[in-house]
């Protein structure tokens, strides 16, 4: 049986950490008590490192917590060759940061086609860049991933398009972060996507959505994990059934995020035990 290892994405907490209404050590203590032993921060360029970052890293070490995955925000397509090179340079720095944290996985997110570029051509450019990224990280102890990215649903959000990019990159150090919720933006589902992507899954995100209000312009909006239509139970059953040994990272979307993360940890733990 596959044991559950729960981590939590930290970007929803950045505002409170920055304005001082939440201290890193208090947050980490509450995570640890809730069974969240892994962290998934979004990385900052060294010149932009927030004041709380040092306390986060030292606090995690003191509590025996691990960095499960780091998110490197980068547009590897960009508008020009210069943009692409700058993005590649930043990702290389991000890999160094990951390695320094002992973090085994990085998620590169944020790419989109250049102005006037088709999605098909954009995916080819992205695949070429990802092959370079994966090669750069080879031997560092960091495995690179992309996810089904919901911000640009027609680009790399469906399982078909995610697989297209990874196969075109054709590098053994490039895998997939399986995000159960984002598939919905591409009229896909995690249950449909799983068989196609199963062999490439390195990391897992769990979130939940409900349909947006009519006229709001939002197809899906975040909700408490386990209460929406993103097939959380079904996704966990599939992941557990493959004898997955990696991290299941919670992506909460309700403010304030700390109580939601604590509640979500229990929901996911209970569902994991049931499926």
PEJO-V168925 format. One record per backbone hydrogen bond with DSSP energy under -0.5 kcal/mol. CO is the residue of the C=O (numbers start at 0). NH is the residue of the N-H. E is the energy in kcal/mol with one decimal. If there is no record, write none. Layout:
BEGIN
co=(CO CO)
nh=(NH NH)
e=(E E)
END
This chain:
BEGIN
co=(3 4 5 5 6 7 9 9 10 12 13 14 15 15 15 22 23 24 25 26 27 28 29 30 30 31 34 36 37 38 38 39 40 44 45 49 51 52 53 54 55 56 57 58 59 60 65 65 66 69 69 70 70 71 71 73 79 80 81 82 83 84 85 86 87 88 89 90 91 92 93 94 95 96 97 97 97 98 103 104 105 105 106 106 108 113 117 118 119 120 121 122 123 124 125 126 127 128 129 130 131 132 133 134 136 136 140 142 143 144 145 146 147 148 149 151 151 155 157 158 159 160 161 162 163 164 165 170 172 172 174 175 175 175 176 176 177 177 178 180 181 182 182 183 188 189 190 191 192 192 193 196 196 197 199 202 203 204 205 207 208 209 212 216 218 220 223 230 231 232 233 234 235 236 237 238 238 239 246 246 247 248 249 249 255 256 257 258 259 260 261 262 263 264 265 266 267 268 269 270)
nh=(5 247 36 37 249 39 12 13 13 16 17 18 19 20 21 26 27 28 29 30 31 32 33 33 35 34 36 65 7 67 68 9 70 47 48 52 55 56 57 58 59 60 61 62 64 63 38 67 103 71 106 42 72 73 108 75 83 84 85 86 87 88 89 90 91 92 93 94 95 96 97 98 99 100 100 101 102 101 142 69 107 144 71 108 73 116 121 122 123 124 125 126 127 128 129 130 131 132 133 134 135 136 137 137 139 141 142 105 174 107 176 148 149 151 152 154 155 148 161 162 163 164 165 166 167 168 169 173 143 174 145 177 201 202 147 178 179 204 182 183 184 185 187 186 192 193 194 195 195 196 197 199 200 200 175 177 248 179 250 222 228 220 215 218 211 209 226 234 235 236 237 238 239 240 241 241 243 242 203 248 6 205 8 251 259 260 261 262 263 264 265 266 267 268 269 270 271 272 273 274)
e=(-0.5 -3.0 -1.3 -1.5 -2.7 -2.3 -2.2 -0.6 -1.1 -2.4 -2.4 -2.6 -0.8 -1.0 -1.4 -2.5 -2.7 -2.3 -2.2 -2.5 -2.8 -2.3 -1.4 -0.6 -2.6 -1.4 -1.0 -2.4 -1.1 -1.9 -1.2 -2.3 -2.7 -2.5 -1.0 -1.5 -2.0 -2.4 -2.6 -2.4 -2.3 -1.9 -2.4 -1.7 -2.8 -1.2 -2.1 -0.8 -0.6 -0.5 -2.7 -2.9 -0.7 -0.6 -1.6 -0.9 -2.1 -2.5 -2.4 -2.3 -2.6 -2.5 -2.1 -2.5 -2.2 -1.9 -2.6 -2.4 -1.7 -2.1 -2.7 -2.8 -2.1 -1.5 -0.6 -0.6 -2.6 -1.1 -2.9 -1.7 -0.5 -1.8 -3.3 -0.7 -2.2 -2.4 -2.5 -2.3 -1.5 -2.3 -2.7 -2.4 -2.1 -2.1 -2.8 -2.1 -1.4 -2.4 -3.1 -2.0 -2.5 -2.0 -0.9 -0.5 -2.5 -0.7 -0.5 -2.5 -3.0 -2.6 -2.8 -1.1 -0.7 -0.8 -0.5 -2.0 -0.8 -2.7 -2.4 -2.4 -2.0 -2.0 -2.3 -2.8 -2.0 -2.3 -1.9 -1.8 -2.0 -0.5 -1.3 -0.6 -3.1 -1.4 -0.7 -0.9 -0.7 -2.5 -0.8 -1.7 -1.4 -1.6 -2.1 -1.7 -2.4 -2.1 -0.6 -0.5 -0.5 -1.7 -2.1 -2.4 -0.6 -1.3 -2.5 -2.9 -3.1 -1.9 -2.5 -1.6 -3.5 -3.0 -2.3 -0.6 -1.9 -2.4 -2.4 -2.6 -2.6 -2.3 -2.1 -2.5 -2.9 -2.2 -0.9 -0.8 -1.3 -1.8 -1.3 -0.6 -2.3 -2.6 -2.8 -0.6 -0.9 -2.6 -2.2 -2.3 -3.0 -2.2 -1.4 -2.4 -2.9 -2.2 -2.8 -2.5 -2.7 -1.7 -1.2 -2.2)
END
